[in-house]
Amino acid sequence: MAQPDFFASETSVFVAPAWYSSQVQEKRDLPFAPGDYKVTPGTRWTVTSLKDGATIYDGIGPVEIRRSSTG
């Protein structure tokens, strides 16, 4: 068996404000470790995967990538 079969890889949670409320946060599970994402603040915040270059998010901020409690 390969190493990934024995060791679970670290995962992350993406956290962003909901557009409809200042009290609600939207959360989404992400497959890679927090260090595998680049958060760029600005008028529109972006989150990019450093593994494959995919844009994960482009919208209102502030946003965070947190370590998953399950990964």
mmCIF file as gemmi writes it, N, C-alpha and C atoms, coordinates in Angstrom:
data_model
loop_
_atom_site.group_PDB
_atom_site.id
_atom_site.type_symbol
_atom_site.label_atom_id
_atom_site.label_alt_id
_atom_site.label_comp_id
_atom_site.label_asym_id
_atom_site.label_entity_id
_atom_site.label_seq_id
_atom_site.pdbx_PDB_ins_code
_atom_site.Cartn_x
_atom_site.Cartn_y
_atom_site.Cartn_z
_atom_site.occupancy
_atom_site.B_iso_or_equiv
_atom_site.pdbx_formal_charge
_atom_site.auth_seq_id
_atom_site.auth_asym_id
_atom_site.pdbx_PDB_model_num
ATOM 1 N N . MET Axp A 1 ? 0.829 -1.188 0 1 0 ? 1 A 1
ATOM 2 C CA . MET Axp A 1 ? 0 0 0 1 0 ? 1 A 1
ATOM 3 C C . MET Axp A 1 ? 0.874 1.253 0 1 0 ? 1 A 1
ATOM 4 N N . ALA Axp A 2 ? 0.39 2.268 -0.604 1 0 ? 2 A 1
ATOM 5 C CA . ALA Axp A 2 ? 1.116 3.532 -0.67 1 0 ? 2 A 1
ATOM 6 C C . ALA Axp A 2 ? 0.955 4.302 0.638 1 0 ? 2 A 1
ATOM 7 N N . GLN Axp A 3 ? 1.872 5.241 0.89 1 0 ? 3 A 1
ATOM 8 C CA . GLN Axp A 3 ? 1.837 6.034 2.115 1 0 ? 3 A 1
ATOM 9 C C . GLN Axp A 3 ? 0.499 6.725 2.339 1 0 ? 3 A 1
ATOM 10 N N . PRO Axp A 4 ? -0.145 7.325 1.324 1 0 ? 4 A 1
ATOM 11 C CA . PRO Axp A 4 ? -1.432 7.98 1.567 1 0 ? 4 A 1
ATOM 12 C C . PRO Axp A 4 ? -2.495 7.032 2.118 1 0 ? 4 A 1
ATOM 13 N N . ASP Axp A 5 ? -2.345 5.729 1.9 1 0 ? 5 A 1
ATOM 14 C CA . ASP Axp A 5 ? -3.297 4.778 2.426 1 0 ? 5 A 1
ATOM 15 C C . ASP Axp A 5 ? -3.19 4.653 3.943 1 0 ? 5 A 1
ATOM 16 N N . PHE Axp A 6 ? -2.02 4.963 4.501 1 0 ? 6 A 1
ATOM 17 C CA . PHE Axp A 6 ? -1.791 4.837 5.932 1 0 ? 6 A 1
ATOM 18 C C . PHE Axp A 6 ? -1.994 6.133 6.698 1 0 ? 6 A 1
ATOM 19 N N . PHE Axp A 7 ? -1.674 7.259 6.076 1 0 ? 7 A 1
ATOM 20 C CA . PHE Axp A 7 ? -1.725 8.547 6.748 1 0 ? 7 A 1
ATOM 21 C C . PHE Axp A 7 ? -2.746 9.449 6.071 1 0 ? 7 A 1
ATOM 22 N N . ALA Axp A 8 ? -3.687 9.94 6.863 1 0 ? 8 A 1
ATOM 23 C CA . ALA Axp A 8 ? -4.674 10.873 6.322 1 0 ? 8 A 1
ATOM 24 C C . ALA Axp A 8 ? -3.997 12.208 6.058 1 0 ? 8 A 1
ATOM 25 N N . SER Axp A 9 ? -4.305 12.826 4.944 1 0 ? 9 A 1
ATOM 26 C CA . SER Axp A 9 ? -3.731 14.129 4.643 1 0 ? 9 A 1
ATOM 27 C C . SER Axp A 9 ? -4.513 15.207 5.391 1 0 ? 9 A 1
ATOM 28 N N . GLU Axp A 10 ? -3.827 16.311 5.656 1 0 ? 10 A 1
ATOM 29 C CA . GLU Axp A 10 ? -4.443 17.422 6.374 1 0 ? 10 A 1
ATOM 30 C C . GLU Axp A 10 ? -5.442 18.124 5.454 1 0 ? 10 A 1
ATOM 31 N N . THR Axp A 11 ? -6.556 18.547 6.022 1 0 ? 11 A 1
ATOM 32 C CA . THR Axp A 11 ? -7.57 19.268 5.261 1 0 ? 11 A 1
ATOM 33 C C . THR Axp A 11 ? -7.814 20.625 5.905 1 0 ? 11 A 1
ATOM 34 N N . SER Axp A 12 ? -8.593 21.457 5.23 1 0 ? 12 A 1
ATOM 35 C CA . SER Axp A 12 ? -8.851 22.825 5.677 1 0 ? 12 A 1
ATOM 36 C C . SER Axp A 12 ? -10.33 23.138 5.613 1 0 ? 12 A 1
ATOM 37 N N . VAL Axp A 13 ? -10.668 24.266 6.227 1 0 ? 13 A 1
ATOM 38 C CA . VAL Axp A 13 ? -12.02 24.808 6.146 1 0 ? 13 A 1
ATOM 39 C C . VAL Axp A 13 ? -11.899 26.254 5.663 1 0 ? 13 A 1
ATOM 40 N N . PHE Axp A 14 ? -12.646 26.58 4.63 1 0 ? 14 A 1
ATOM 41 C CA . PHE Axp A 14 ? -12.717 27.937 4.102 1 0 ? 14 A 1
ATOM 42 C C . PHE Axp A 14 ? -13.847 28.654 4.83 1 0 ? 14 A 1
ATOM 43 N N . VAL Axp A 15 ? -13.569 29.863 5.348 1 0 ? 15 A 1
ATOM 44 C CA . VAL Axp A 15 ? -14.563 30.631 6.099 1 0 ? 15 A 1
ATOM 45 C C . VAL Axp A 15 ? -14.679 32.016 5.477 1 0 ? 15 A 1
ATOM 46 N N . ALA Axp A 16 ? -15.916 32.405 5.135 1 0 ? 16 A 1
ATOM 47 C CA . ALA Axp A 16 ? -16.177 33.716 4.53 1 0 ? 16 A 1
ATOM 48 C C . ALA Axp A 16 ? -17.476 34.283 5.088 1 0 ? 16 A 1
ATOM 49 N N . PRO Axp A 17 ? -17.613 35.599 5.081 1 0 ? 17 A 1
ATOM 50 C CA . PRO Axp A 17 ? -18.874 36.189 5.531 1 0 ? 17 A 1
ATOM 51 C C . PRO Axp A 17 ? -19.985 35.901 4.517 1 0 ? 17 A 1
ATOM 52 N N . ALA Axp A 18 ? -21.177 35.699 5.027 1 0 ? 18 A 1
ATOM 53 C CA . ALA Axp A 18 ? -22.337 35.522 4.144 1 0 ? 18 A 1
ATOM 54 C C . ALA Axp A 18 ? -22.742 36.894 3.606 1 0 ? 18 A 1
ATOM 55 N N . TRP Axp A 19 ? -23.12 36.955 2.359 1 0 ? 19 A 1
ATOM 56 C CA . TRP Axp A 19 ? -23.462 38.238 1.739 1 0 ? 19 A 1
ATOM 57 C C . TRP Axp A 19 ? -24.714 38.858 2.351 1 0 ? 19 A 1
ATOM 58 N N . TYR Axp A 20 ? -25.545 38.03 2.981 1 0 ? 20 A 1
ATOM 59 C CA . TYR Axp A 20 ? -26.837 38.492 3.477 1 0 ? 20 A 1
ATOM 60 C C . TYR Axp A 20 ? -26.839 38.864 4.958 1 0 ? 20 A 1
ATOM 61 N N . SER Axp A 21 ? -25.706 38.667 5.68 1 0 ? 21 A 1
ATOM 62 C CA . SER Axp A 21 ? -25.694 38.93 7.111 1 0 ? 21 A 1
ATOM 63 C C . SER Axp A 21 ? -24.275 39.175 7.606 1 0 ? 21 A 1
ATOM 64 N N . SER Axp A 22 ? -24.132 40.112 8.524 1 0 ? 22 A 1
ATOM 65 C CA . SER Axp A 22 ? -22.824 40.352 9.123 1 0 ? 22 A 1
ATOM 66 C C . SER Axp A 22 ? -22.558 39.389 10.285 1 0 ? 22 A 1
ATOM 67 N N . GLN Axp A 23 ? -23.56 38.609 10.658 1 0 ? 23 A 1
ATOM 68 C CA . GLN Axp A 23 ? -23.429 37.687 11.782 1 0 ? 23 A 1
ATOM 69 C C . GLN Axp A 23 ? -23.209 36.236 11.35 1 0 ? 23 A 1
ATOM 70 N N . VAL Axp A 24 ? -23.431 35.935 10.081 1 0 ? 24 A 1
ATOM 71 C CA . VAL Axp A 24 ? -23.375 34.557 9.589 1 0 ? 24 A 1
ATOM 72 C C . VAL Axp A 24 ? -22.104 34.35 8.77 1 0 ? 24 A 1
ATOM 73 N N . GLN Axp A 25 ? -21.474 33.188 8.95 1 0 ? 25 A 1
ATOM 74 C CA . GLN Axp A 25 ? -20.304 32.822 8.154 1 0 ? 25 A 1
ATOM 75 C C . GLN Axp A 25 ? -20.629 31.595 7.316 1 0 ? 25 A 1
ATOM 76 N N . GLU Axp A 26 ? -20.118 31.591 6.107 1 0 ? 26 A 1
ATOM 77 C CA . GLU Axp A 26 ? -20.228 30.419 5.259 1 0 ? 26 A 1
ATOM 78 C C . GLU Axp A 26 ? -18.952 29.609 5.416 1 0 ? 26 A 1
ATOM 79 N N . LYS Axp A 27 ? -19.09 28.285 5.535 1 0 ? 27 A 1
ATOM 80 C CA . LYS Axp A 27 ? -17.929 27.409 5.693 1 0 ? 27 A 1
ATOM 81 C C . LYS Axp A 27 ? -17.988 26.312 4.648 1 0 ? 27 A 1
ATOM 82 N N . ARG Axp A 28 ? -16.793 25.967 4.135 1 0 ? 28 A 1
ATOM 83 C CA . ARG Axp A 28 ? -16.706 24.917 3.117 1 0 ? 28 A 1
ATOM 84 C C . ARG Axp A 28 ? -15.429 24.119 3.356 1 0 ? 28 A 1
ATOM 85 N N . ASP Axp A 29 ? -15.543 22.808 3.337 1 0 ? 29 A 1
ATOM 86 C CA . ASP Axp A 29 ? -14.375 21.944 3.492 1 0 ? 29 A 1
ATOM 87 C C . ASP Axp A 29 ? -13.514 21.997 2.239 1 0 ? 29 A 1
ATOM 88 N N . LEU Axp A 30 ? -12.194 22.018 2.444 1 0 ? 30 A 1
ATOM 89 C CA . LEU Axp A 30 ? -11.23 22.021 1.348 1 0 ? 30 A 1
ATOM 90 C C . LEU Axp A 30 ? -10.307 20.816 1.496 1 0 ? 30 A 1
ATOM 91 N N . PRO Axp A 31 ? -9.822 20.276 0.394 1 0 ? 31 A 1
ATOM 92 C CA . PRO Axp A 31 ? -9.067 19.014 0.442 1 0 ? 31 A 1
ATOM 93 C C . PRO Axp A 31 ? -7.606 19.103 0.872 1 0 ? 31 A 1
ATOM 94 N N . PHE Axp A 32 ? -7.005 20.308 0.884 1 0 ? 32 A 1
ATOM 95 C CA . PHE Axp A 32 ? -5.578 20.424 1.163 1 0 ? 32 A 1
ATOM 96 C C . PHE Axp A 32 ? -5.323 21.163 2.472 1 0 ? 32 A 1
ATOM 97 N N . ALA Axp A 33 ? -4.065 21.171 2.911 1 0 ? 33 A 1
ATOM 98 C CA . ALA Axp A 33 ? -3.65 21.863 4.134 1 0 ? 33 A 1
ATOM 99 C C . ALA Axp A 33 ? -3.777 23.376 3.96 1 0 ? 33 A 1
ATOM 100 N N . PRO Axp A 34 ? -3.927 24.122 5.064 1 0 ? 34 A 1
ATOM 101 C CA . PRO Axp A 34 ? -4.047 25.579 4.959 1 0 ? 34 A 1
ATOM 102 C C . PRO Axp A 34 ? -2.912 26.244 4.18 1 0 ? 34 A 1
ATOM 103 N N . GLY Axp A 35 ? -1.693 25.734 4.29 1 0 ? 35 A 1
ATOM 104 C CA . GLY Axp A 35 ? -0.556 26.307 3.576 1 0 ? 35 A 1
ATOM 105 C C . GLY Axp A 35 ? -0.583 26.092 2.077 1 0 ? 35 A 1
ATOM 106 N N . ASP Axp A 36 ? -1.546 25.302 1.602 1 0 ? 36 A 1
ATOM 107 C CA . ASP Axp A 36 ? -1.668 25.043 0.166 1 0 ? 36 A 1
ATOM 108 C C . ASP Axp A 36 ? -2.601 26.028 -0.53 1 0 ? 36 A 1
ATOM 109 N N . TYR Axp A 37 ? -2.998 27.08 0.189 1 0 ? 37 A 1
ATOM 110 C CA . TYR Axp A 37 ? -3.89 28.095 -0.373 1 0 ? 37 A 1
ATOM 111 C C . TYR Axp A 37 ? -3.307 29.478 -0.162 1 0 ? 37 A 1
ATOM 112 N N . LYS Axp A 38 ? -3.519 30.365 -1.129 1 0 ? 38 A 1
ATOM 113 C CA . LYS Axp A 38 ? -3.078 31.758 -1.036 1 0 ? 38 A 1
ATOM 114 C C . LYS Axp A 38 ? -4.315 32.64 -0.935 1 0 ? 38 A 1
ATOM 115 N N . VAL Axp A 39 ? -4.387 33.446 0.126 1 0 ? 39 A 1
ATOM 116 C CA . VAL Axp A 39 ? -5.485 34.4 0.321 1 0 ? 39 A 1
ATOM 117 C C . VAL Axp A 39 ? -4.976 35.78 -0.061 1 0 ? 39 A 1
ATOM 118 N N . THR Axp A 40 ? -5.673 36.436 -0.982 1 0 ? 40 A 1
ATOM 119 C CA . THR Axp A 40 ? -5.292 37.766 -1.435 1 0 ? 40 A 1
ATOM 120 C C . THR Axp A 40 ? -6.41 38.754 -1.092 1 0 ? 40 A 1
ATOM 121 N N . PRO Axp A 41 ? -6.155 39.656 -0.114 1 0 ? 41 A 1
ATOM 122 C CA . PRO Axp A 41 ? -7.186 40.64 0.235 1 0 ? 41 A 1
ATOM 123 C C . PRO Axp A 41 ? -7.271 41.755 -0.795 1 0 ? 41 A 1
ATOM 124 N N . GLY Axp A 42 ? -8.386 42.449 -0.785 1 0 ? 42 A 1
ATOM 125 C CA . GLY Axp A 42 ? -8.594 43.573 -1.686 1 0 ? 42 A 1
ATOM 126 C C . GLY Axp A 42 ? -10.055 43.948 -1.689 1 0 ? 42 A 1
ATOM 127 N N . THR Axp A 43 ? -10.461 44.705 -2.699 1 0 ? 43 A 1
ATOM 128 C CA . THR Axp A 43 ? -11.881 45.026 -2.837 1 0 ? 43 A 1
ATOM 129 C C . THR Axp A 43 ? -12.684 43.741 -2.947 1 0 ? 43 A 1
ATOM 130 N N . ARG Axp A 44 ? -12.163 42.811 -3.738 1 0 ? 44 A 1
ATOM 131 C CA . ARG Axp A 44 ? -12.687 41.447 -3.803 1 0 ? 44 A 1
ATOM 132 C C . ARG Axp A 44 ? -11.577 40.521 -3.346 1 0 ? 44 A 1
ATOM 133 N N . TRP Axp A 45 ? -11.844 39.695 -2.364 1 0 ? 45 A 1
ATOM 134 C CA . TRP Axp A 45 ? -10.861 38.756 -1.846 1 0 ? 45 A 1
ATOM 135 C C . TRP Axp A 45 ? -10.818 37.527 -2.739 1 0 ? 45 A 1
ATOM 136 N N . THR Axp A 46 ? -9.623 36.991 -2.926 1 0 ? 46 A 1
ATOM 137 C CA . THR Axp A 46 ? -9.498 35.753 -3.695 1 0 ? 46 A 1
ATOM 138 C C . THR Axp A 46 ? -8.731 34.718 -2.881 1 0 ? 46 A 1
ATOM 139 N N . VAL Axp A 47 ? -9.074 33.469 -3.127 1 0 ? 47 A 1
ATOM 140 C CA . VAL Axp A 47 ? -8.355 32.335 -2.552 1 0 ? 47 A 1
ATOM 141 C C . VAL Axp A 47 ? -7.983 31.437 -3.714 1 0 ? 47 A 1
ATOM 142 N N . THR Axp A 48 ? -6.69 31.128 -3.808 1 0 ? 48 A 1
ATOM 143 C CA . THR Axp A 48 ? -6.169 30.327 -4.907 1 0 ? 48 A 1
ATOM 144 C C . THR Axp A 48 ? -5.462 29.1 -4.349 1 0 ? 48 A 1
ATOM 145 N N . SER Axp A 49 ? -5.684 27.958 -4.983 1 0 ? 49 A 1
ATOM 146 C CA . SER Axp A 49 ? -4.989 26.733 -4.616 1 0 ? 49 A 1
ATOM 147 C C . SER Axp A 49 ? -3.575 26.799 -5.174 1 0 ? 49 A 1
ATOM 148 N N . LEU Axp A 50 ? -2.58 26.601 -4.313 1 0 ? 50 A 1
ATOM 149 C CA . LEU Axp A 50 ? -1.196 26.583 -4.774 1 0 ? 50 A 1
ATOM 150 C C . LEU Axp A 50 ? -0.836 25.241 -5.404 1 0 ? 50 A 1
ATOM 151 N N . LYS Axp A 51 ? -1.679 24.234 -5.216 1 0 ? 51 A 1
ATOM 152 C CA . LYS Axp A 51 ? -1.438 22.911 -5.798 1 0 ? 51 A 1
ATOM 153 C C . LYS Axp A 51 ? -1.73 22.883 -7.293 1 0 ? 51 A 1
ATOM 154 N N . ASP Axp A 52 ? -2.855 23.507 -7.69 1 0 ? 52 A 1
ATOM 155 C CA . ASP Axp A 52 ? -3.25 23.425 -9.099 1 0 ? 52 A 1
ATOM 156 C C . ASP Axp A 52 ? -3.613 24.771 -9.731 1 0 ? 52 A 1
ATOM 157 N N . GLY Axp A 53 ? -3.506 25.868 -8.962 1 0 ? 53 A 1
ATOM 158 C CA . GLY Axp A 53 ? -3.781 27.19 -9.506 1 0 ? 53 A 1
ATOM 159 C C . GLY Axp A 53 ? -5.25 27.551 -9.61 1 0 ? 53 A 1
ATOM 160 N N . ALA Axp A 54 ? -6.127 26.683 -9.146 1 0 ? 54 A 1
ATOM 161 C CA . ALA Axp A 54 ? -7.566 26.937 -9.249 1 0 ? 54 A 1
ATOM 162 C C . ALA Axp A 54 ? -7.992 28.053 -8.3 1 0 ? 54 A 1
ATOM 163 N N . THR Axp A 55 ? -8.911 28.895 -8.745 1 0 ? 55 A 1
ATOM 164 C CA . THR Axp A 55 ? -9.49 29.919 -7.886 1 0 ? 55 A 1
ATOM 165 C C . THR Axp A 55 ? -10.594 29.267 -7.072 1 0 ? 55 A 1
ATOM 166 N N . ILE Axp A 56 ? -10.435 29.289 -5.768 1 0 ? 56 A 1
ATOM 167 C CA . ILE Axp A 56 ? -11.395 28.675 -4.85 1 0 ? 56 A 1
ATOM 168 C C . ILE Axp A 56 ? -12.5 29.658 -4.502 1 0 ? 56 A 1
ATOM 169 N N . TYR Axp A 57 ? -12.141 30.951 -4.431 1 0 ? 57 A 1
ATOM 170 C CA . TYR Axp A 57 ? -13.106 31.975 -4.019 1 0 ? 57 A 1
ATOM 171 C C . TYR Axp A 57 ? -12.712 33.309 -4.616 1 0 ? 57 A 1
ATOM 172 N N . ASP Axp A 58 ? -13.717 34.098 -4.972 1 0 ? 58 A 1
ATOM 173 C CA . ASP Axp A 58 ? -13.532 35.464 -5.448 1 0 ? 58 A 1
ATOM 174 C C . ASP Axp A 58 ? -14.77 36.234 -5.014 1 0 ? 58 A 1
ATOM 175 N N . GLY Axp A 59 ? -14.645 37.006 -3.912 1 0 ? 59 A 1
ATOM 176 C CA . GLY Axp A 59 ? -15.823 37.696 -3.408 1 0 ? 59 A 1
ATOM 177 C C . GLY Axp A 59 ? -15.507 38.594 -2.231 1 0 ? 59 A 1
ATOM 178 N N . ILE Axp A 60 ? -16.53 38.835 -1.406 1 0 ? 60 A 1
ATOM 179 C CA . ILE Axp A 60 ? -16.382 39.726 -0.268 1 0 ? 60 A 1
ATOM 180 C C . ILE Axp A 60 ? -15.501 39.085 0.799 1 0 ? 60 A 1
ATOM 181 N N . GLY Axp A 61 ? -14.889 39.913 1.602 1 0 ? 61 A 1
ATOM 182 C CA . GLY Axp A 61 ? -14.025 39.423 2.674 1 0 ? 61 A 1
ATOM 183 C C . GLY Axp A 61 ? -14.427 40.048 3.98 1 0 ? 61 A 1
ATOM 184 N N . PRO Axp A 62 ? -13.688 39.786 5 1 0 ? 62 A 1
ATOM 185 C CA . PRO Axp A 62 ? -12.46 39 5.025 1 0 ? 62 A 1
ATOM 186 C C . PRO Axp A 62 ? -12.748 37.499 4.993 1 0 ? 62 A 1
ATOM 187 N N . VAL Axp A 63 ? -11.786 36.724 4.493 1 0 ? 63 A 1
ATOM 188 C CA . VAL Axp A 63 ? -11.905 35.272 4.452 1 0 ? 63 A 1
ATOM 189 C C . VAL Axp A 63 ? -10.711 34.648 5.171 1 0 ? 63 A 1
ATOM 190 N N . GLU Axp A 64 ? -10.875 33.39 5.575 1 0 ? 64 A 1
ATOM 191 C CA . GLU Axp A 64 ? -9.812 32.653 6.258 1 0 ? 64 A 1
ATOM 192 C C . GLU Axp A 64 ? -9.769 31.235 5.754 1 0 ? 64 A 1
ATOM 193 N N . ILE Axp A 65 ? -8.592 30.652 5.817 1 0 ? 65 A 1
ATOM 194 C CA . ILE Axp A 65 ? -8.425 29.212 5.609 1 0 ? 65 A 1
ATOM 195 C C . ILE Axp A 65 ? -7.951 28.667 6.956 1 0 ? 65 A 1
ATOM 196 N N . ARG Axp A 66 ? -8.75 27.821 7.562 1 0 ? 66 A 1
ATOM 197 C CA . ARG Axp A 66 ? -8.427 27.264 8.87 1 0 ? 66 A 1
ATOM 198 C C . ARG Axp A 66 ? -8.125 25.778 8.76 1 0 ? 66 A 1
ATOM 199 N N . ARG Axp A 67 ? -7.325 25.295 9.682 1 0 ? 67 A 1
ATOM 200 C CA . ARG Axp A 67 ? -7.053 23.856 9.769 1 0 ? 67 A 1
ATOM 201 C C . ARG Axp A 67 ? -8.347 23.149 10.182 1 0 ? 67 A 1
ATOM 202 N N . SER Axp A 68 ? -8.683 22.105 9.485 1 0 ? 68 A 1
ATOM 203 C CA . SER Axp A 68 ? -9.877 21.34 9.801 1 0 ? 68 A 1
ATOM 204 C C . SER Axp A 68 ? -9.675 20.563 11.1 1 0 ? 68 A 1
ATOM 205 N N . SER Axp A 69 ? -10.694 20.483 11.892 1 0 ? 69 A 1
ATOM 206 C CA . SER Axp A 69 ? -10.605 19.724 13.143 1 0 ? 69 A 1
ATOM 207 C C . SER Axp A 69 ? -10.705 18.223 12.885 1 0 ? 69 A 1
ATOM 208 N N . THR Axp A 70 ? -11.1 17.846 11.665 1 0 ? 70 A 1
ATOM 209 C CA . THR Axp A 70 ? -11.241 16.431 11.343 1 0 ? 70 A 1
ATOM 210 C C . THR Axp A 70 ? -10.095 15.903 10.494 1 0 ? 70 A 1
ATOM 211 N N . GLY Axp A 71 ? -9.243 16.791 9.968 1 0 ? 71 A 1
ATOM 212 C CA . GLY Axp A 71 ? -8.206 16.354 9.048 1 0 ? 71 A 1
ATOM 213 C C . GLY Axp A 71 ? -6.85 16.378 9.542 1 0 ? 71 A 1
